[in-house]
Each structure stands twice: as C-alpha cells, then as structure tokens.
C-alpha cells in the first residue's frame, strides 16, 4: 500500500474515533514523514552471510526484527542498483537513533567493526549468483 493511502486511512480512522469522544477540543492529523516500506527475504545469501557473521562475533543467532524497513532510501538503493540491500546494525535499542541525543557505546562500535569484517569474510565465501 502506498504511503499516501496509509496516511488517508489512518487520518480517517483517527477522525472517526475522535468524533466518538464528543470532545469540544479540535484534533488535526498532520503527516510529517512518509515513505515506501522496504522488505527483503532473510533467506537471501546476503542475509544468511550476515547472520553467520553475527553468530561469529556475538555468539548468538540474530533475532530478525525487521527494523529499518521504514528507511525510504533503502528501497531506492535496491531499485536503482538492482541489488539486494542489507542493513547491518551495530547499535543498541537505547541509542536514540536520529534523536538529538543519539549515541553509540564504545563496545558496540568495536563489535560493529568486527561484525563488518566478519560479514565481508562470509560474503566473500558466498555464491551470490544463485540469488539472482
């Protein structure tokens, strides 16, 4: 579903719910950001290599939470370059991404460097032609 349609449906729903309250207040819904969502198969060799790298560095199987799907440029890259795109995280849930107090812990930075190295090692040993 396109972002404009989502915004239309959400606004219509919120207006209807607010009307049920019978409030003397006024509510105005303003969309401040929208973009097409991005989704990629976790079974693509690119993601499989990233999962192996994560296991190597962190010692755990990654929890594929589908975060980052609302970063519009990801889909733009994938469509323009006609390649699979991977978002390889190195931060923590409390990093406050894109906020005024965004941070990254030193440990996550160092482990992130290791993760990138392990990913490059894994992807170099992967046959990506099978995914085309």
MARZA-131294 format. One record per residue: x, y, z of N, C-alpha, C, O in turn; residue number from 1; residue in three letters. Coordinates in nm, 4 decimals. Layout:
! MARZA-131294
<<X, Y, Z>, <X, Y, Z>, <X, Y, Z>, <X, Y, Z>, NUM, 'ala'>
...
//
This chain:
! MARZA-131294
<<0.0852, -0.1178, 0.0000>, <0.0000, 0.0000, 0.0000>, <0.0895, 0.1237, 0.0000>, <0.1888, 0.1290, 0.0726>, 1, 'unk'>
<<0.0555, 0.2195, -0.0786>, <0.1360, 0.3417, -0.0901>, <0.1183, 0.4311, 0.0336>, <0.0121, 0.4307, 0.0958>, 2, 'unk'>
<<0.2216, 0.5070, 0.0687>, <0.2164, 0.5915, 0.1885>, <0.0991, 0.6903, 0.1916>, <0.0404, 0.7131, 0.2974>, 3, 'unk'>
<<0.0655, 0.7477, 0.0785>, <-0.0459, 0.8433, 0.0758>, <-0.1769, 0.7757, 0.1155>, <-0.2595, 0.8347, 0.1851>, 4, 'unk'>
<<-0.1952, 0.6519, 0.0708>, <-0.3161, 0.5763, 0.1052>, <-0.3169, 0.5410, 0.2542>, <-0.4211, 0.5484, 0.3192>, 5, 'unk'>
<<-0.2022, 0.5030, 0.3074>, <-0.1922, 0.4731, 0.4504>, <-0.2273, 0.5971, 0.5316>, <-0.3045, 0.5895, 0.6271>, 6, 'unk'>
<<-0.1709, 0.7108, 0.4938>, <-0.1992, 0.8363, 0.5648>, <-0.3485, 0.8693, 0.5596>, <-0.4070, 0.9125, 0.6590>, 7, 'unk'>
<<-0.4080, 0.8489, 0.4450>, <-0.5520, 0.8755, 0.4288>, <-0.6339, 0.7864, 0.5219>, <-0.7235, 0.8352, 0.5906>, 8, 'unk'>
<<-0.6047, 0.6579, 0.5249>, <-0.6803, 0.5644, 0.6085>, <-0.6591, 0.5902, 0.7575>, <-0.7538, 0.5834, 0.8359>, 9, 'unk'>
<<-0.5358, 0.6196, 0.7964>, <-0.5078, 0.6481, 0.9376>, <-0.5799, 0.7748, 0.9812>, <-0.6403, 0.7785, 1.0884>, 10, 'unk'>
<<-0.5736, 0.8785, 0.8985>, <-0.6416, 1.0039, 0.9308>, <-0.7921, 0.9830, 0.9433>, <-0.8549, 1.0326, 1.0368>, 11, 'unk'>
<<-0.8487, 0.9100, 0.8492>, <-0.9931, 0.8827, 0.8524>, <-1.0299, 0.8079, 0.9809>, <-1.1297, 0.8402, 1.0452>, 12, 'unk'>
<<-0.9498, 0.7086, 1.0179>, <-0.9767, 0.6313, 1.1386>, <-0.9667, 0.7195, 1.2633>, <-1.0550, 0.7166, 1.3491>, 13, 'unk'>
<<-0.8597, 0.7973, 1.2731>, <-0.8416, 0.8835, 1.3903>, <-0.9525, 0.9871, 1.4013>, <-1.0018, 1.0139, 1.5109>, 14, 'unk'>
<<-0.9919, 1.0452, 1.2891>, <-1.1023, 1.1425, 1.2899>, <-1.2310, 1.0777, 1.3398>, <-1.3042, 1.1369, 1.4191>, 15, 'unk'>
<<-1.2582, 0.9560, 1.2931>, <-1.3805, 0.8862, 1.3347>, <-1.3772, 0.8534, 1.4836>, <-1.4776, 0.8697, 1.5530>, 16, 'unk'>
<<-1.2631, 0.8074, 1.5327>, <-1.2508, 0.7744, 1.6752>, <-1.2610, 0.8998, 1.7619>, <-1.3233, 0.8977, 1.8680>, 17, 'unk'>
<<-1.1996, 1.0083, 1.7163>, <-1.2060, 1.1332, 1.7927>, <-1.3492, 1.1861, 1.7970>, <-1.3938, 1.2379, 1.8993>, 18, 'unk'>
<<-1.4204, 1.1728, 1.6859>, <-1.5596, 1.2184, 1.6808>, <-1.6457, 1.1435, 1.7829>, <-1.7381, 1.2017, 1.8396>, 19, 'unk'>
<<-1.6170, 1.0171, 1.8066>, <-1.6920, 0.9370, 1.9036>, <-1.6787, 0.9909, 2.0455>, <-1.7653, 0.9665, 2.1296>, 20, 'unk'>
<<-1.5723, 1.0629, 2.0723>, <-1.5491, 1.1161, 2.2068>, <-1.6419, 1.2332, 2.2393>, <-1.6675, 1.2621, 2.3562>, 21, 'unk'>
<<-1.6914, 1.2997, 2.1367>, <-1.7772, 1.4155, 2.1602>, <-1.7037, 1.5295, 2.2285>, <-1.7636, 1.6062, 2.3039>, 22, 'unk'>
<<-1.5771, 1.5408, 2.2031>, <-1.4939, 1.6414, 2.2687>, <-1.5182, 1.7805, 2.2104>, <-1.5526, 1.7953, 2.0931>, 23, 'unk'>
<<-1.4994, 1.8824, 2.2954>, <-1.5063, 2.0210, 2.2487>, <-1.3723, 2.0640, 2.1899>, <-1.3613, 2.1710, 2.1300>, 24, 'unk'>
<<-1.2713, 1.9802, 2.2073>, <-1.1397, 2.0091, 2.1522>, <-1.1377, 1.9817, 2.0022>, <-1.2277, 1.9182, 1.9473>, 25, 'unk'>
<<-1.0345, 2.0306, 1.9391>, <-1.0162, 2.0094, 1.7961>, <-0.8901, 1.9254, 1.7764>, <-0.7879, 1.9488, 1.8409>, 26, 'unk'>
<<-0.8988, 1.8285, 1.6872>, <-0.7826, 1.7468, 1.6558>, <-0.7517, 1.7620, 1.5078>, <-0.8411, 1.7603, 1.4232>, 27, 'unk'>
<<-0.6230, 1.7769, 1.4784>, <-0.5794, 1.7847, 1.3395>, <-0.4640, 1.6875, 1.3217>, <-0.3640, 1.6955, 1.3930>, 28, 'unk'>
<<-0.4774, 1.5960, 1.2269>, <-0.3725, 1.4976, 1.1994>, <-0.2827, 1.5543, 1.0908>, <-0.3295, 1.5944, 0.9843>, 29, 'unk'>
<<-0.1535, 1.5571, 1.1193>, <-0.0561, 1.6089, 1.0226>, <0.0500, 1.5021, 1.0005>, <0.1165, 1.4588, 1.0946>, 30, 'unk'>
<<0.0650, 1.4605, 0.8767>, <0.1699, 1.3647, 0.8439>, <0.2991, 1.4420, 0.8232>, <0.3076, 1.5279, 0.7354>, 31, 'unk'>
<<0.3991, 1.4111, 0.9041>, <0.5261, 1.4834, 0.8937>, <0.6320, 1.4052, 0.8177>, <0.7340, 1.4607, 0.7770>, 32, 'unk'>
<<0.6071, 1.2754, 0.7986>, <0.7063, 1.1929, 0.7294>, <0.6370, 1.0701, 0.6731>, <0.5529, 1.0096, 0.7396>, 33, 'unk'>
<<0.6713, 1.0342, 0.5537>, <0.6160, 0.9130, 0.4945>, <0.7108, 0.8594, 0.3889>, <0.7865, 0.9350, 0.3280>, 34, 'unk'>
<<0.7065, 0.7327, 0.3682>, <0.7909, 0.6712, 0.2663>, <0.7477, 0.5289, 0.2420>, <0.6807, 0.4680, 0.3255>, 35, 'unk'>
<<0.7856, 0.4767, 0.1288>, <0.7529, 0.3383, 0.0972>, <0.8361, 0.2453, 0.1845>, <0.9546, 0.2698, 0.2069>, 36, 'unk'>
<<0.7751, 0.1409, 0.2324>, <0.8447, 0.0467, 0.3196>, <0.9341, -0.0435, 0.2361>, <0.9164, -0.0582, 0.1152>, 37, 'unk'>
<<1.0309, -0.1034, 0.3050>, <1.1254, -0.1930, 0.2410>, <1.1246, -0.3251, 0.3139>, <1.1236, -0.3291, 0.4370>, 38, 'unk'>
<<1.1250, -0.4321, 0.2392>, <1.1321, -0.5662, 0.2963>, <1.2185, -0.6517, 0.2060>, <1.2095, -0.6419, 0.0836>, 39, 'unk'>
<<1.3014, -0.7347, 0.2648>, <1.3849, -0.8252, 0.1870>, <1.3841, -0.9610, 0.2552>, <1.3680, -0.9696, 0.3769>, 40, 'unk'>
<<1.4011, -1.0657, 0.1782>, <1.3965, -1.2010, 0.2324>, <1.5182, -1.2296, 0.3207>, <1.6319, -1.2077, 0.2789>, 41, 'unk'>
<<1.4945, -1.2780, 0.4411>, <1.6066, -1.3155, 0.5275>, <1.6784, -1.4413, 0.4777>, <1.7824, -1.4793, 0.5316>, 42, 'unk'>
<<1.6227, -1.5054, 0.3750>, <1.6846, -1.6247, 0.3180>, <1.7804, -1.5919, 0.2041>, <1.8472, -1.6811, 0.1518>, 43, 'unk'>
<<1.7875, -1.4644, 0.1653>, <1.8821, -1.4241, 0.0606>, <2.0237, -1.4498, 0.1129>, <2.0500, -1.4279, 0.2311>, 44, 'unk'>
<<2.1149, -1.4956, 0.0272>, <2.2519, -1.5243, 0.0713>, <2.3198, -1.4077, 0.1435>, <2.4037, -1.4292, 0.2310>, 45, 'unk'>
<<2.2841, -1.2860, 0.1073>, <2.3388, -1.1676, 0.1734>, <2.3031, -1.1682, 0.3227>, <2.3877, -1.1397, 0.4075>, 46, 'unk'>
<<2.1777, -1.2006, 0.3536>, <2.1311, -1.2039, 0.4915>, <2.1837, -1.3267, 0.5656>, <2.2129, -1.3204, 0.6850>, 47, 'unk'>
<<2.1954, -1.4377, 0.4942>, <2.2499, -1.5589, 0.5552>, <2.3953, -1.5346, 0.5974>, <2.4366, -1.5757, 0.7059>, 48, 'unk'>
<<2.4720, -1.4679, 0.5113>, <2.6109, -1.4341, 0.5445>, <2.6158, -1.3402, 0.6654>, <2.7012, -1.3554, 0.7527>, 49, 'unk'>
<<2.5254, -1.2448, 0.6700>, <2.5204, -1.1514, 0.7832>, <2.4837, -1.2238, 0.9128>, <2.5375, -1.1924, 1.0189>, 50, 'unk'>
<<2.3929, -1.3199, 0.9044>, <2.3551, -1.3967, 1.0228>, <2.4743, -1.4788, 1.0732>, <2.4983, -1.4869, 1.1937>, 51, 'unk'>
<<2.5481, -1.5391, 0.9809>, <2.6672, -1.6162, 1.0218>, <2.7706, -1.5239, 1.0867>, <2.8333, -1.5609, 1.1859>, 52, 'unk'>
<<2.7881, -1.4056, 1.0315>, <2.8829, -1.3092, 1.0884>, <2.8386, -1.2666, 1.2279>, <2.9212, -1.2536, 1.3182>, 53, 'unk'>
<<2.7097, -1.2451, 1.2455>, <2.6566, -1.2068, 1.3763>, <2.6820, -1.3168, 1.4788>, <2.7223, -1.2900, 1.5919>, 54, 'unk'>
<<2.6579, -1.4401, 1.4378>, <2.6833, -1.5529, 1.5284>, <2.8309, -1.5610, 1.5650>, <2.8658, -1.5906, 1.6793>, 55, 'unk'>
<<2.9179, -1.5343, 1.4669>, <3.0625, -1.5408, 1.4922>, <3.1055, -1.4336, 1.5929>, <3.1824, -1.4622, 1.6847>, 56, 'unk'>
<<3.0568, -1.3116, 1.5764>, <3.1013, -1.2007, 1.6610>, <3.0321, -1.1994, 1.7965>, <3.0970, -1.1796, 1.8992>, 57, 'unk'>
<<2.9011, -1.2203, 1.7972>, <2.8255, -1.2075, 1.9221>, <2.7953, -1.3409, 1.9906>, <2.7538, -1.3438, 2.1064>, 58, 'unk'>
<<2.8165, -1.4515, 1.9181>, <2.7923, -1.5817, 1.9780>, <2.6462, -1.6177, 1.9938>, <2.6130, -1.7085, 2.0700>, 59, 'unk'>
<<2.5582, -1.5486, 1.9235>, <2.4142, -1.5771, 1.9302>, <2.3544, -1.5720, 1.7903>, <2.4063, -1.5042, 1.7017>, 60, 'unk'>
<<2.2458, -1.6438, 1.7720>, <2.1716, -1.6356, 1.6469>, <2.0969, -1.5024, 1.6461>, <2.0297, -1.4692, 1.7437>, 61, 'unk'>
<<2.1076, -1.4258, 1.5377>, <2.0417, -1.2944, 1.5376>, <1.8894, -1.3067, 1.5401>, <1.8312, -1.3995, 1.4840>, 62, 'unk'>
<<1.8281, -1.2109, 1.6062>, <1.6828, -1.2005, 1.6111>, <1.6423, -1.1066, 1.4977>, <1.6649, -0.9859, 1.5064>, 63, 'unk'>
<<1.5835, -1.1600, 1.3928>, <1.5494, -1.0799, 1.2747>, <1.4203, -1.0036, 1.3012>, <1.3107, -1.0565, 1.2826>, 64, 'unk'>
<<1.4344, -0.8797, 1.3444>, <1.3209, -0.7990, 1.3888>, <1.2602, -0.7113, 1.2811>, <1.1583, -0.6465, 1.3051>, 65, 'unk'>
<<1.3198, -0.7076, 1.1633>, <1.2727, -0.6256, 1.0509>, <1.2788, -0.4764, 1.0799>, <1.1988, -0.4000, 1.0257>, 66, 'unk'>
<<1.3713, -0.4337, 1.1635>, <1.3884, -0.2903, 1.1862>, <1.4538, -0.2277, 1.0647>, <1.5257, -0.2952, 0.9910>, 67, 'unk'>
<<1.4296, -0.0993, 1.0430>, <1.4906, -0.0289, 0.9311>, <1.4056, -0.0303, 0.8062>, <1.4412, 0.0314, 0.7058>, 68, 'unk'>
<<1.2939, -0.0998, 0.8110>, <1.2074, -0.1088, 0.6935>, <1.1440, 0.0224, 0.6543>, <1.0900, 0.0352, 0.5444>, 69, 'unk'>
<<1.1499, 0.1201, 0.7428>, <1.0900, 0.2497, 0.7125>, <1.1949, 0.3514, 0.6695>, <1.1675, 0.4714, 0.6677>, 70, 'unk'>
<<1.3128, 0.3057, 0.6353>, <1.4162, 0.3959, 0.5857>, <1.4005, 0.4013, 0.4336>, <1.4491, 0.3122, 0.3639>, 71, 'unk'>
<<1.3332, 0.5045, 0.3808>, <1.2963, 0.5073, 0.2395>, <1.4129, 0.4917, 0.1423>, <1.3946, 0.4362, 0.0340>, 72, 'unk'>
<<1.5304, 0.5384, 0.1777>, <1.6422, 0.5319, 0.0840>, <1.6860, 0.3881, 0.0598>, <1.7472, 0.3595, -0.0431>, 73, 'unk'>
<<1.6564, 0.2975, 0.1517>, <1.6931, 0.1568, 0.1346>, <1.6267, 0.0999, 0.0098>, <1.6921, 0.0364, -0.0730>, 74, 'unk'>
<<1.4978, 0.1229, -0.0027>, <1.4247, 0.0760, -0.1208>, <1.4747, 0.1460, -0.2471>, <1.4849, 0.0837, -0.3528>, 75, 'unk'>
<<1.5056, 0.2739, -0.2365>, <1.5587, 0.3486, -0.3507>, <1.6895, 0.2874, -0.3991>, <1.7088, 0.2691, -0.5193>, 76, 'unk'>
<<1.7794, 0.2558, -0.3061>, <1.9063, 0.1912, -0.3428>, <1.8807, 0.0577, -0.4121>, <1.9393, 0.0280, -0.5162>, 77, 'unk'>
<<1.7923, -0.0222, -0.3526>, <1.7662, -0.1554, -0.4075>, <1.7090, -0.1471, -0.5493>, <1.7492, -0.2232, -0.6373>, 78, 'unk'>
<<1.6165, -0.0558, -0.5705>, <1.5554, -0.0413, -0.7036>, <1.6530, 0.0186, -0.8046>, <1.6607, -0.0279, -0.9182>, 79, 'unk'>
<<1.7263, 0.1200, -0.7645>, <1.8176, 0.1879, -0.8578>, <1.9364, 0.1000, -0.8962>, <1.9779, 0.0975, -1.0120>, 80, 'unk'>
<<1.9904, 0.0283, -0.7985>, <2.1096, -0.0521, -0.8229>, <2.0771, -0.1957, -0.8652>, <2.1635, -0.2689, -0.9134>, 81, 'unk'>
<<1.9501, -0.2342, -0.8460>, <1.9043, -0.3700, -0.8785>, <1.9877, -0.4772, -0.8091>, <2.0280, -0.5770, -0.8689>, 82, 'unk'>
<<2.0119, -0.4527, -0.6811>, <2.0855, -0.5467, -0.5970>, <2.0121, -0.5606, -0.4638>, <1.9297, -0.4765, -0.4277>, 83, 'unk'>
<<2.0431, -0.6669, -0.3925>, <1.9894, -0.6855, -0.2588>, <2.0604, -0.5903, -0.1637>, <2.1822, -0.5742, -0.1716>, 84, 'unk'>
<<1.9866, -0.5280, -0.0751>, <2.0429, -0.4331, 0.0207>, <2.0305, -0.4931, 0.1605>, <1.9299, -0.5555, 0.1941>, 85, 'unk'>
<<2.1330, -0.4733, 0.2399>, <2.1370, -0.5247, 0.3765>, <2.1666, -0.4097, 0.4714>, <2.2590, -0.3316, 0.4486>, 86, 'unk'>
<<2.0878, -0.3995, 0.5782>, <2.1171, -0.3045, 0.6849>, <2.1816, -0.3854, 0.7967>, <2.1149, -0.4658, 0.8618>, 87, 'unk'>
<<2.3097, -0.3648, 0.8190>, <2.3857, -0.4414, 0.9178>, <2.3991, -0.3564, 1.0439>, <2.4804, -0.2639, 1.0473>, 88, 'unk'>
<<2.3208, -0.3862, 1.1473>, <2.3185, -0.2990, 1.2651>, <2.4414, -0.3141, 1.3530>, <2.5050, -0.4194, 1.3575>, 89, 'unk'>
<<2.4724, -0.2069, 1.4219>, <2.5808, -0.2131, 1.5199>, <2.5469, -0.1353, 1.6463>, <2.6315, -0.1203, 1.7345>, 90, 'unk'>
<<2.4267, -0.0868, 1.6554>, <2.3859, -0.0096, 1.7717>, <2.3000, -0.0902, 1.8666>, <2.2789, -0.2100, 1.8475>, 91, 'unk'>
<<2.2512, -0.0236, 1.9680>, <2.1642, -0.0853, 2.0688>, <2.0284, -0.0164, 2.0673>, <2.0130, 0.0919, 2.0109>, 92, 'unk'>
<<1.9314, -0.0797, 2.1291>, <1.7959, -0.0265, 2.1306>, <1.7871, 0.1101, 2.1990>, <1.6979, 0.1892, 2.1684>, 93, 'unk'>
<<1.8788, 0.1378, 2.2908>, <1.8726, 0.2645, 2.3649>, <1.9640, 0.3726, 2.3069>, <1.9936, 0.4708, 2.3750>, 94, 'unk'>
<<2.0085, 0.3561, 2.1833>, <2.0997, 0.4542, 2.1227>, <2.0302, 0.5837, 2.0804>, <2.0969, 0.6826, 2.0500>, 95, 'unk'>
<<1.8983, 0.5837, 2.0783>, <1.8259, 0.7055, 2.0393>, <1.8542, 0.7459, 1.8957>, <1.8835, 0.8619, 1.8669>, 96, 'unk'>
<<1.8450, 0.6484, 1.8059>, <1.8786, 0.6738, 1.6657>, <1.8056, 0.7961, 1.6107>, <1.6843, 0.8097, 1.6265>, 97, 'unk'>
<<1.8796, 0.8829, 1.5472>, <1.8301, 1.0047, 1.4807>, <1.7763, 1.1097, 1.5769>, <1.7154, 1.2076, 1.5336>, 98, 'unk'>
<<1.7978, 1.0907, 1.7070>, <1.7492, 1.1899, 1.8030>, <1.8595, 1.2907, 1.8332>, <1.9729, 1.2755, 1.7876>, 99, 'unk'>
<<1.8261, 1.3913, 1.9088>, <1.9233, 1.4935, 1.9450>, <2.0325, 1.4344, 2.0342>, <2.1440, 1.4862, 2.0391>, 100, 'unk'>
<<1.9998, 1.3254, 2.1049>, <2.0967, 1.2605, 2.1946>, <2.1421, 1.1252, 2.1409>, <2.1701, 1.0339, 2.2186>, 101, 'unk'>
<<2.1495, 1.1119, 2.0101>, <2.1929, 0.9847, 1.9520>, <2.3337, 0.9516, 2.0001>, <2.4189, 1.0395, 2.0130>, 102, 'unk'>
<<2.3565, 0.8229, 2.0265>, <2.4875, 0.7801, 2.0758>, <2.5143, 0.6390, 2.0282>, <2.4239, 0.5705, 1.9801>, 103, 'unk'>
<<2.6369, 0.5961, 2.0413>, <2.6730, 0.4560, 2.0233>, <2.7786, 0.4241, 2.1280>, <2.8770, 0.4966, 2.1428>, 104, 'unk'>
<<2.7571, 0.3161, 2.1996>, <2.8529, 0.2765, 2.3029>, <2.9832, 0.2284, 2.2387>, <2.9828, 0.1728, 2.1289>, 105, 'unk'>
<<3.0930, 0.2505, 2.3081>, <3.2246, 0.2100, 2.2570>, <3.2258, 0.0601, 2.2241>, <3.2774, 0.0197, 2.1199>, 106, 'unk'>
<<3.1694, -0.0212, 2.3123>, <3.1663, -0.1662, 2.2887>, <3.0923, -0.1968, 2.1586>, <3.1390, -0.2781, 2.0789>, 107, 'unk'>
<<2.9786, -0.1331, 2.1363>, <2.9020, -0.1585, 2.0139>, <2.9788, -0.1129, 1.8905>, <2.9702, -0.1755, 1.7848>, 108, 'unk'>
<<3.0533, -0.0046, 1.9037>, <3.1344, 0.0445, 1.7918>, <3.2423, -0.0579, 1.7559>, <3.2615, -0.0907, 1.6388>, 109, 'unk'>
<<3.3111, -0.1071, 1.8564>, <3.4181, -0.2048, 1.8330>, <3.3601, -0.3357, 1.7807>, <3.4131, -0.3932, 1.6856>, 110, 'unk'>
<<3.2518, -0.3832, 1.8418>, <3.1881, -0.5062, 1.7941>, <3.1318, -0.4863, 1.6534>, <3.1305, -0.5798, 1.5734>, 111, 'unk'>
<<3.0855, -0.3658, 1.6231>, <3.0349, -0.3354, 1.4893>, <3.1440, -0.3442, 1.3838>, <3.1197, -0.3909, 1.2726>, 112, 'unk'>
<<3.2631, -0.2999, 1.4182>, <3.3773, -0.3117, 1.3271>, <3.4090, -0.4594, 1.3039>, <3.4345, -0.5010, 1.1909>, 113, 'unk'>
<<3.4071, -0.5374, 1.4105>, <3.4298, -0.6816, 1.3978>, <3.3208, -0.7458, 1.3122>, <3.3484, -0.8325, 1.2292>, 114, 'unk'>
<<3.1971, -0.7021, 1.3336>, <3.0849, -0.7563, 1.2577>, <3.1007, -0.7277, 1.1088>, <3.0774, -0.8158, 1.0259>, 115, 'unk'>
<<3.1395, -0.6066, 1.0747>, <3.1599, -0.5736, 0.9340>, <3.2701, -0.6612, 0.8739>, <3.2546, -0.7120, 0.7629>, 116, 'unk'>
<<3.3800, -0.6792, 0.9452>, <3.4876, -0.7656, 0.8974>, <3.4417, -0.9090, 0.8791>, <3.4731, -0.9723, 0.7782>, 117, 'unk'>
<<3.3672, -0.9608, 0.9766>, <3.3169, -1.0983, 0.9683>, <3.2179, -1.1116, 0.8533>, <3.2170, -1.2126, 0.7829>, 118, 'unk'>
<<3.1342, -1.0090, 0.8343>, <3.0389, -1.0114, 0.7226>, <3.1129, -1.0139, 0.5889>, <3.0777, -1.0920, 0.5005>, 119, 'unk'>
<<3.2143, -0.9300, 0.5733>, <3.2902, -0.9281, 0.4476>, <3.3561, -1.0637, 0.4226>, <3.3618, -1.1097, 0.3086>, 120, 'unk'>
<<3.4057, -1.1276, 0.5285>, <3.4638, -1.2617, 0.5159>, <3.3575, -1.3614, 0.4698>, <3.3821, -1.4410, 0.3791>, 121, 'unk'>
<<3.2400, -1.3572, 0.5318>, <3.1319, -1.4505, 0.4981>, <3.0783, -1.4271, 0.3566>, <3.0553, -1.5223, 0.2820>, 122, 'unk'>
<<3.0588, -1.3013, 0.3205>, <3.0006, -1.2723, 0.1885>, <3.0999, -1.3064, 0.0777>, <3.0592, -1.3421, -0.0328>, 123, 'unk'>
<<3.2288, -1.2958, 0.1062>, <3.3302, -1.3311, 0.0055>, <3.3261, -1.4798, -0.0257>, <3.3626, -1.5212, -0.1357>, 124, 'unk'>
<<3.2821, -1.5603, 0.0700>, <3.2754, -1.7058, 0.0514>, <3.1378, -1.7514, 0.0033>, <3.1110, -1.8714, -0.0029>, 125, 'unk'>
<<3.0506, -1.6568, -0.0305>, <2.9130, -1.6878, -0.0677>, <2.8930, -1.6730, -0.2179>, <2.9436, -1.5791, -0.2792>, 126, 'unk'>
<<2.8194, -1.7656, -0.2762>, <2.7857, -1.7593, -0.4190>, <2.6584, -1.6755, -0.4341>, <2.5479, -1.7257, -0.4135>, 127, 'unk'>
<<2.6743, -1.5493, -0.4696>, <2.5595, -1.4603, -0.4856>, <2.4887, -1.4785, -0.6180>, <2.3771, -1.4293, -0.6350>, 128, 'unk'>
<<2.5506, -1.5480, -0.7129>, <2.4849, -1.5675, -0.8427>, <2.3626, -1.6563, -0.8294>, <2.2710, -1.6474, -0.9112>, 129, 'unk'>
<<2.3593, -1.7416, -0.7284>, <2.2435, -1.8286, -0.7070>, <2.1196, -1.7492, -0.6659>, <2.0074, -1.7972, -0.6817>, 130, 'unk'>
<<2.1391, -1.6283, -0.6132>, <2.0282, -1.5464, -0.5669>, <1.9698, -1.4595, -0.6756>, <1.8627, -1.4018, -0.6569>, 131, 'unk'>
<<2.0366, -1.4486, -0.7880>, <1.9907, -1.3578, -0.8948>, <1.8664, -1.4069, -0.9634>, <1.8163, -1.3414, -1.0548>, 132, 'unk'>
//
